[in-house]
Amino acid sequence: MENILQKKIGIVGCGEMGLPMLEVLLKNKISALGFDIRSKSEFSSVKENFLENKVKFFQKCEVIFSVVRDEKETLDLTEGEGGIFNLDEKKFFLICSTLSPRFIQDLRARAPKNIVMIDTPMSGASKGARAASLTFMVGSSEEEFEFISPLLKILGENIFHIGDFGTGMSIKVLNNFVTSATVAAVRQVLSQAPSLNLKPEKLLEIMNCSSGQTWFGSNFEKIEWSSKGHSAKNTIGILEKDVEAYQDALKVIRADKKNLEFQEFETATLNALRKLSNFTA
């Protein structure tokens, strides 16, 4: 089997996750390039390893991590002008964005045979990307998983092979729904604490050693976006998108309209995220 660490690696979408991932690869002497719709001048830390031309980026890179925001940007990378589906060479396209499992299955069905698509959604936030401690949930064949694992182990600490293509994304949208619900819940009780003569900091301290402990609450002071209000451009907006991807994944099995009470809870979670404003203790 080929050694993936000898391949030219590409990171497309050099935002809060993609940029530190690229920096980690370069620090580990991996031949890697970045691409983003923003100007090269905004990426001084990797400017010698950054291309502004999408076509040249795809031509040069053999293994591409897609770390873009949503389905629209993914379609632009694959089927849009200069997209990877237009190439004849074999390429590995690793989907790290959190998207609907149904969407990526449909996309893979349209992909040319020379484009090997693998779903590799990740968790750990930008903090995990910088520390190379990400969790990857991989949907692929056993052979493909064995091929990409050495590269994922440079970027993360927990590498899971979930099953066939699509299963990695399925487990990610379930995970992110739990995250979204707990974000909404923690932010809600923190905002209510002062009205009960409680300090939000003390509430967080108690929750962190009690049954109310959550990833979001335990890392509240470390998460850059923990106090932010909802915006389509920030992480709260991304969580909103992730809940919608989760709902889309379940559309087919919900055709009989059972479990309506839980669907109402999902809608309430979405509305809670959308109504979040900036929080100050």
Helices and strands as residue ranges (DSSP letters): G 4-6, E 9-12, H 18-27, E 32-35, G 40-42, G 44-49, E 50-51, H 54-60, E 63-66, H 71-78, G 84-86, E 91-95, H 101-110, E 115-119, E 122-123, H 125-131, E 134-139, H 142-155, E 156-163, H 167-192, G 193-196, H 200-207, H 215-218, H 235-249, G 252-254, H 260-274
